[in-house]
Amino acid sequence: MHFSDTKDNVLKMDAMISHFLHIPFPEELPDTVWAQKWAQVKFLADKGILGNFKGLQL
């Protein structure tokens, strides 16, 4: 994976954390908390709660 692809994915992940979990600046979270919040977004996506994001792959 190219570095810019990784950076782009992190920006998308931050946007999803911010939007779906109402966390205004997820990039400022400690890494462990950020990972927990991303796991929560993935859980919601896998359960179909976020709409058309089931099986989200980033």
Residue, then its C-alpha position, 0 to 999 in steps of 0.5 A: m500500500h502506498f503511503s498516500d493511500t494509507k494517509d487517505n484511509v486514515l482521513k476517511m476513518d477519522a471522518m467516519i468516527s467523527h460523523f457516526l460517533h459525534i466525536p469532533f476531532p478524532e485525530e486528537l484522541p490517544d491511539t488506543v482510544w482511537a482504535q477503540k472508536w474505529a472498532q465501534v464504527k466497524f461493529l456498527a457497519d458489520k451489523g448494518i446499522l450504518g446503512n450501506f457500509k456492511g463489510l467495510q474494508l479500509 
